[in-house]
């Protein structure tokens, strides 16, 4: 049984689990509010400002440290996390 597009979109947008879709180059193409909130907590900016591959971003910004804090937030070990990380914005 196929789900209607509006039901699929609603389940993606309303999910508490952060989710994102990347294009073929690893650049964020679509994300839900939970991902936007987590990304903003970890980077200080919204995901729409990221102009490079998410993989390159994580590698250049000590991906292990970001992964640790993301896991802590997602698993309920802490209510939020703050990590300083410079981000190259879309406008340079």
C-alpha positions as CSV (number, residue, x, y, z in Angstrom):
1,X,0.0,0.0,0.0
2,X,1.4,3.4,-1.0
3,X,1.1,6.3,1.4
4,X,-0.2,9.6,0.0
5,X,2.5,12.3,-0.4
6,X,0.9,14.6,2.2
7,X,1.0,11.8,4.8
8,X,4.6,11.0,4.0
9,X,5.6,14.7,4.2
10,X,3.7,15.1,7.5
11,X,5.4,12.1,9.1
12,X,8.9,13.4,8.0
13,X,8.2,17.0,9.1
14,X,6.7,16.0,12.5
15,X,9.2,13.3,13.4
16,X,11.1,13.9,16.6
17,X,14.1,12.1,15.2
18,X,16.3,14.4,13.2
19,X,16.3,13.4,9.5
20,X,17.8,14.9,6.4
21,X,18.1,14.1,2.7
22,X,21.4,14.8,0.9
23,X,21.9,15.3,-2.8
24,X,24.5,13.3,-4.8
25,X,27.3,15.6,-3.6
26,X,26.4,15.3,0.1
27,X,24.8,18.7,0.3
28,X,21.7,19.0,2.4
29,X,18.6,19.0,0.1
30,X,15.8,18.5,2.6
31,X,15.6,18.3,6.4
32,X,12.9,18.2,9.1
33,X,12.6,20.7,12.0
34,X,14.2,18.2,14.4
35,X,17.4,18.1,12.2
36,X,17.3,21.9,11.9
37,X,17.2,22.3,15.7
38,X,20.0,19.8,16.3
39,X,22.2,21.3,13.5
40,X,21.6,24.8,15.0
41,X,22.6,23.6,18.5
42,X,25.8,22.0,17.2
43,X,26.9,24.6,14.6
44,X,25.2,27.8,15.7
45,X,23.6,28.2,12.3
46,X,20.6,26.8,10.4
47,X,21.2,24.1,7.9
48,X,20.2,26.4,5.0
49,X,23.5,28.3,5.6
50,X,25.7,25.2,4.9
51,X,27.2,25.6,1.5
52,X,29.4,22.4,1.4
53,X,28.9,18.7,1.8
54,X,27.6,17.6,5.2
55,X,30.4,15.0,5.2
56,X,33.1,17.6,4.5
57,X,31.5,19.8,7.3
58,X,31.7,17.0,9.8
59,X,35.2,15.9,8.8
60,X,36.6,19.5,9.0
61,X,34.9,20.2,12.3
62,X,36.2,17.3,14.3
63,X,33.4,15.0,13.4
64,X,34.0,12.8,16.3
65,X,33.3,15.6,18.8
66,X,30.1,16.6,16.9
67,X,29.0,12.9,16.7
68,X,29.4,12.5,20.5
69,X,27.3,15.6,21.4
70,X,24.7,14.7,18.8
71,X,24.4,11.2,20.2
72,X,24.1,12.5,23.7
73,X,21.2,14.8,22.7
74,X,19.5,12.1,20.7
75,X,19.8,9.5,23.4
76,X,18.5,11.8,26.1
77,X,21.8,12.0,28.0
78,X,21.6,15.8,27.9
79,X,18.7,18.2,27.0
80,X,20.9,20.3,24.6
81,X,24.5,20.7,23.5
82,X,26.6,23.7,22.5
83,X,29.7,23.2,20.4
84,X,31.6,26.0,18.8
85,X,32.3,25.3,15.2
86,X,33.0,27.8,12.4
87,X,30.7,27.3,9.4
88,X,31.2,28.7,5.9
89,X,28.0,30.3,5.1
90,X,26.3,30.2,1.7
91,X,27.2,33.9,1.1
92,X,30.9,33.3,1.8
